[in-house]
Amino acid sequence: MPKLTIEVRDIYTKQPIPFVSVSVDGIFGRTDLQGRVVFDLPPKDYVIEVRAPFYSPRTEKLRLMVDTSITLHLIRSIF
């Protein structure tokens, strides 16, 4: 099964955001201190949802066929 590595960073500071909730088609994970989370998933199309306190949520679509690493940047929420 392909590995999907997701790294979550602040869009402005480029710093990793730890302990972020990441969902890949309802499979949940949480980023580590380096802002990374790894999923082992079968090849197919996925919807990734990322939520963190004080940041706007983000949703992305991804076709996973081989080991893939992506970086998602979050924007601080003003609310």
N, C-alpha and C positions, 0 to 999 in steps of 0.2 A: 504494500500500500504506500502511496506517496505521502511524504511529510509536508505539512503546511506550517511554515514558521511565520508568525506575525509579530512584528515589532511595532510598538505604539510610542510615538514621540509627540512632544509639544511642537506645534507648527512654527512658533516664533523662536523659542530657545533651543530647539532641536534636542532637548534633554529627554531621556526615556521616561515614561510614565508607568510606575509600578502599580500592581494590584488593580489593574483595569479589568473589567468584566468583558469577555469576548465570547460571542456565540457564533458558531458556524452551523447553520441549519439546525439550531436547537441543541447542539452539543456545546456545553459551556466549559470555559477555561478562564484562568486569571493570569495576567502577566506577572513575571518575576521582577526582581529588583532592577534588571536591565531592560524592562519593558517588553520582554519576549514571552510568547506562549507557543507551544508546538502541538499540532494535532496530527494523528495518523488517520488518514481518510481514504476511502475508495475514490477512484477517478470519477468525477462528474462535475456538474455546475453547482456552486454554492452561493449562499447569501451570508455575508459576514456582518455582524452587528457589534459595535464597540461602544461601551458606555463607561464613563468615568465621572466622579464628582467634580463639579466646577468646569466641566468641558461639555461642548455640544456633542450629542451622539452622532455616530457616523455609520453609514451602511454602504457596503460595497458588494458587487457581484464578481465572482471569480470562477473560471473554468480550471479545475485542478486535474492535470494529467500526469505530471512528474513532480518530483520534489521541488517545492516552490517557496521562496522567501519574499515577503512583502513588508513594506513599512507604511503604516498609516499615521498621518499627522492629524492631531486633534486641535481644535480651536477653543480657547478659554471662553466659557459662557459668561455673559455679564449679569445673568440672573442669579 
